[in-house]
Amino acid sequence: MVQRFLVFSLLILSGLFVQAQVKIHSHNDYTHQKPFYDAVQNKAFSIEADVFVVGNSLIVAHSKKEIKTGNTLDALYLKRIKTLSHSNEYYAFQLMVDVKGDWDSTYHLLNKGLKKYQQYFNKQGKNSIVVISGNRPADSSFHKYPNLYFDGLPNHIYSQADLAKVAMISDNFATYSKWKGVGEISTMDKAKLLNLIQNAHKIGKPFRFWGAPDTKACWKLLHELGADIINSDEVTEATNYFKTN
């Protein structure tokens, strides 16, 4: 009984971390009806593009079988960010580049491609930033990449220099719960999720779950637990949900 009481107490206290404004991560953004534009119209905090090295280009696709010539990171995102920066619709967000191939070859092309757009990416909070996820370099080397930030992992001990380059902490929801977003989630699973979120907050970083059920019930749960960023393929629906709830 005491243990159960403590768990519920933690869940209540988690409300201290609930953000006044929910931040939406546009997951698999390139699969949307209007890639980039759907996210921007909804003022998404974070926009995701998975990339593969194909020849001398970075191609945006979820898997190798979905690779299409012309769907380059440059065409689908970087050029559009440049255009957006000259409009009244511009706002600071993060472009998450999820590296599907090896880091070294991807970074070579990414660094080369970003050079002509560098003026549109700047310090966190002041301009849009590029955040690397997926196959990243060693976390002890994050500080060596002045123009990039990184998606951090829980339970990692980062040096202060490397922690400064971590934009957020992310983890797979399914590792901690098999809940499908319908009905009630178990108290034990809630406690596991809460612990991850609170640990991220202790080191001053926002938290995001990927692989979570993309349902209103799950959006509500994660927000109540204090998750700072809600991962969703349904950006418009998630945005509208939090506007009215």
N, C-alpha and C positions, 0 to 999 in steps of 0.2 A: 504493500500500500504506500509506504514511504517513497519507494522508487517511482511509482506511478505518479504520485503527487509532484515529485521533483521534475519529472518529464513535462507534466502539464504546466508547471510554473515556468519552465524554460520556454515553452511555446507561447505563453502569455507575454513574457518579457521580450520575445522576438519582435513584438510590435514596435519596439524602440528603433528597429533598423528599417522599418518600412519607409520607403521613399515617397516624398510628396508627388513626384512625377515619375511614372513608370518608364523605364527605358526598354525599347524593343530592339531585339537583334533580328535582322532579316535573314533567316537561315536559308541556305540554298537559293539565294536571291536570283541567280541567273536562270532558275527554272520558272520564275514568275511570268505572268502574262506580259508585263512590261518591266523587264529587269532594270534595276537602278531607280527608274522613275516611280514605281509603286512605293518603294522604300522612302524616297525623298518626299513624295507627296504626303506621306504619313509622318514625316520628320523622324524616321527611324534613327536610333542612336548608333546602330552598328549595322553594316552591310557586308555580307559574306560572299566571297568568290573563291571557289576551289580551282586550283590551277595545276596543269600538267605541262611539262616541257615537251614541245613538239617542234623539232628543228630549231630555229632561232626565235621561236615565239612562246609565250605563255598562253595556253589555251584554257579557257574557263569551261569546266565540265565536272559533273559529279563522279563519273567513271570513264575509263578509257573508251568504252563502247559508245559513249555519248559525245565524243570529241567531234566538233564540226569546224572545218576551215573557216576562218573569219571571226570566230567567237573568241577573239583575243582579249586579254585583260585591258590592253590599251583601248580597243574599240568600244568594249562594253562598259568600261568604268573610268579609266584615266581621262580620256577625251571628254567624257560627259561631266566629270568633276571639274575640269577646266572650264567648260561652258557654264556650268552651274555657278562657279565662283564669280562670274561676271553678271549674274542676275540677282534680282531682289529675293530670290528663293533660297539663296545660299545660307547654310548654317554649318557649324562644325560637327562632324561625325567621325566615326572610325570605319575605315575600309579594312575588313579582315581578309587577309589572303591566306587561305588554307592550302598549305603545300602538300601535294599528293605524291610528288616524286622526291628525288634526293635533294637535300638542302643546297649543296654547293652549286649545282647546275641551275637550280631555280633562282638562287640569290644572284648569280651572275647576270641572268637576264632581267630579273626584277630591278636590281640596282641600276642597270643600264637604262631600262625603260623609265624609271622614276626620275632620272636626272633632268629631263626636259619638263617635268611637272613639279619639281621640288618646291617651287614657290607656293604651290597650293597645299602643301603639307608642312605643318610646323609643330610647335609645342602643344602638348596635351591641354585641351581646354580653350586654346586660342584659335586653333585651325583644325582642319581634318588631319587625321593621323593614319598611318598604315600599321596594322597589327598582324603579326605573323602567328599562325596556328598550324596544326598538323605536324609535319616533319620540320622541327626547329633545330637550330644549332644548340650546342651544350648551354645549359642555363648559366653557366659561369662565364659565358662570353657575350651575354646580352648587351653589356655596357659597351661593347666594341662596335655596335651598330648605331651610329648617331642619328640616323634618319628613320629608324624602325622602333616599334614597340612590340611586345610579345604577349601572347595568351598564356598565362601562368597555370601551373598545376598545384593542386592541394598537397599538403604534407611535404613540400619542398622547402628547404632552408636556403633562401637566396641571400647573397651578400647585399649590402645596402646599395651598391652601385648597380647591381643587376636587378634588384627589386624596383628601383626607380624606373626601369624599362618595362616593367610588367603593367599592362593596361588593366587587366582583370584576372581573376582566377576562374577557371572553368573545369567542369567534370561531367562524366556521363551519368545521367539520372539512373539508368538501368543497373548500374553497379550497386546502388543502394536501395532500390525498390523495384518491385515488379508490378506496382500499381499501374493500371491502364487509363487512369483519368476519369473513371466512372465509379460512383459510390464512395465509400470511405477508405482512406488510406490508414494503415495501421499506425498506432501510436509509436511503435518502435521505429518504423520507417521515417516518421516525422522527425523523431529525435536525431536520426542519422543525418537527414538533410539539413536540419537546423545546425548541427555541429559543424558541418562543412562551411555553411554560410558565416557563422560566427567566427570561425577560425580565419576566414578571409578578412573579415572586418577588423580582427585584432591586428592584422598587419597593414591595415589601411587600404584594402583593395575591395572593389565591388565583386560580386559573385554571379556566375551564370551556370545554369545546368543546360547541357545539350542532351538530346535523346529523350527528353521528357514528353509525356503525352501532350499533344497539341490541342488541349481542350480548355474550355472556360473554367472547369473545375480545377484543373491543374494550374492554370494561370493564376487563379485566385489563391490557391494553396501556396504557391511559391512566393507570391507577393506578400502574403500574410506572414510567411516564415522569414521574410527579409531579403529574398533574392533581389538584387539590384537590377538585373537585366533579364528580361523574359525572352527566351529563344522561341521563334515561331516562323512557320512557313506561311501563316495566315496573317500577314502584317496589317492589312486593313481591318480585319475582324478583331485582332488583338488590340489595335489602337482604339477602335471604337468601343470595345468592351471596357477599357480602363477610363475612357472619357465619361462613361455613364455609371461606373461602379467605384 
